[in-house]
Structure formats: C-alpha cells, structure tokens
Amino acid sequence: TGIMKWLTTTDHKIIGLSYTVTSVMMLVIGGAFAELIRPQLTSPNGTLVSLAQYNELFTMHGTTMIFLVAMPVLTGLANYLVPLMIGASDVAFPRLNALSLWLLISGGLLLYFSFIAGGAPAAGWFNYAPLSEKAYSTTKGVDYYSLGLLIAGIGSVVAAINLIVTIIKYRAPGLTIRRLPLFVWMVLVTQILIILALPALNASLVMLLIDRRLN
C-alpha cells in the first residue's frame, strides 16, 4: 500500500500513470529550459546565461522533450488503455513492464546528473560528430547523454516488445486484428517503428561512448 505500491507494482494502470507523471515532470523541466532560452535570444549578445550554458540548455531541452516527454507519454497512455481496450487483464509481461519504467527513470536521472558532474551535454540534442567527440566536448556531459539515453532506449525497446505481444496475443475472444480500435492500431504501428529505429540509435550511442572513453 501507499508509496510501496507505486514503487513495486506490476499493474499496468499504475505503471501507465507513473509513465505519464514522469513525462509531465520532465515537460515542466524541459519547458523551464525553453523559458531561459527565449529571453537569451531577445537581444543580440544576450547575457542571461553564458554561451556554454546556452548550449547545455538547448541540448537538454531538445533531449528532454523528445526522449523523456514525447515518447514516454505515449507509452504511458498505451500501458493504461491498450489492455482495457482489447479485453486483457494486463500486459503480456508485467514485470518487464515495470522494468521498462524504471529504466526510463534511471536513464533520465543519469542524464540530469551530468549537471553536477562537470557539465551537461552541449553538442545539440542530436549530438552529431564531430561536436560530440572528445576534442570538441571535453566535459563528461556527452558521456552521461550516451549512457542515460542508452538505458532509456533499452527501456523503450522492452516496452515496445511488451505492447506488441500484448496486442497480438492477448486480445479478447472474437476481437480480430481487423476489429481493433484505431488507438490500438496506432500504438501497434508506433511500437513496430520503435523496434526498427531504437536498436540503431542504441548501437550508435554505444559506439559514441566507446569513441570517447576508449579512443
């Protein structure tokens, strides 16, 4: 009961709400970064933040909005609604579902730890080479970016597999694939796209980390 229920649950509704609450919290933080970026750009050579801090804010704003807001909020809605809409008692792999949530939270915390570990990533939220290489990003920010997004990305892949299996294998009797609600179809297609895209991103994050740490 209480806080322990939220920390240890495998119930798809509570996990879905946890995803959504996490996304809203990240939205507030990412929005605060945007509110610092805009005044900096209201005049030439703005001095609200330094040039280095502006690059950090710009990078963290984009990274937060895409990887910690837009993607998790869809996963949260899918976790809550899909089992209800297809007549399933829960997702296919409840414990794996909880793992995906905590991987997201751990990845986000690791990414934000970079602020107190020598500087946040400042190479843009795409972190294109050569800006993300050690010669141009000398702080540990890009390392934390790589590790944080890798952990969160693994969680996204795990969640996608879980939702795909749930939709395909755990539909109520008589609910054929052609009778699925439009929202469930949207979730299914999106999760397939995640399965196709995220492993490549995760592999590139590993390679970037190897470049920086092992030369």
Residue pairs with C-beta under 8 A, 6 or more apart in sequence:
5 14
6 14
6 18
8 98
9 15
9 98
10 90
10 94
10 95
10 97
10 98
11 90
11 94
12 79
12 80
12 83
12 90
12 91
12 94
12 97
13 79
13 80
15 76
15 79
15 97
15 98
15 101
16 76
16 77
16 78
16 79
16 80
16 81
17 76
17 80
18 76
18 101
19 72
19 73
19 75
19 76
19 79
19 101
19 104
20 72
20 73
20 76
20 77
20 80
22 68
22 72
22 76
22 101
22 104
22 105
22 108
23 68
23 69
23 72
23 73
23 76
24 73
26 64
26 68
26 69
26 72
26 108
27 65
27 69
29 64
29 112
30 60
30 61
30 64
30 65
30 68
30 69
33 57
33 58
33 60
33 61
33 64
34 61
36 48
36 49
36 57
37 54
37 57
37 58
37 61
39 46
39 48
40 46
40 48
40 49
40 54
49 57
52 119
52 122
55 122
55 123
55 124
56 115
56 119
56 120
56 121
56 122
56 141
58 122
58 124
58 125
59 120
59 121
59 122
59 123
59 124
59 125
59 127
59 141
59 145
60 111
60 112
60 120
60 121
60 125
61 125
62 124
62 125
62 126
63 111
63 121
63 125
63 145
63 149
66 125
67 149
67 152
67 153
68 104
68 108
68 111
68 152
71 156
71 194
72 104
74 187
74 190
75 100
75 156
75 159
75 163
78 163
78 187
78 191
79 91
79 97
79 159
79 163
81 183
82 88
82 91
82 163
82 166
82 167
82 183
82 184
82 187
83 89
83 90
83 91
83 166
83 170
85 181
85 183
85 184
86 166
86 167
86 170
86 171
86 172
86 175
86 180
86 184
87 171
87 172
87 175
88 166
88 170
88 171
88 172
91 97
91 162
91 163
91 166
91 170
92 162
92 165
92 166
92 169
92 170
93 162
93 165
96 158
96 161
96 162
97 159
97 162
99 155
99 158
100 155
100 156
100 158
100 159
100 162
101 155
102 155
103 151
103 152
103 154
103 155
103 158
104 152
104 155
104 156
106 151
106 152
107 147
107 148
107 149
107 150
107 151
107 152
107 153
107 155
108 148
108 152
109 148
110 144
110 147
110 148
110 151
111 144
111 145
111 148
111 149
111 152
112 120
112 148
113 144
114 120
114 121
114 139
114 140
114 141
114 143
114 144
114 145
114 148
117 140
117 144
118 139
118 140
118 141
119 139
119 140
119 141
120 141
120 144
121 127
121 132
121 137
121 141
121 142
121 144
121 145
122 137
122 139
122 141
123 131
123 132
123 136
123 137
123 142
124 131
127 142
127 145
127 146
127 208
129 208
129 211
130 136
131 137
132 142
132 208
132 212
133 211
133 212
134 211
134 212
134 215
142 208
142 212
143 209
143 212
143 213
146 205
146 206
146 208
146 209
146 212
147 205
147 209
149 201
149 205
150 202
150 205
150 206
150 209
153 198
153 201
153 202
153 205
154 202
156 194
156 198
157 194
157 195
157 198
157 199
157 202
159 191
160 191
160 192
160 194
160 195
160 198
161 191
161 195
163 187
163 188
163 191
164 188
164 191
164 192
164 195
167 180
167 184
167 187
167 188
168 177
171 177
171 180
180 188
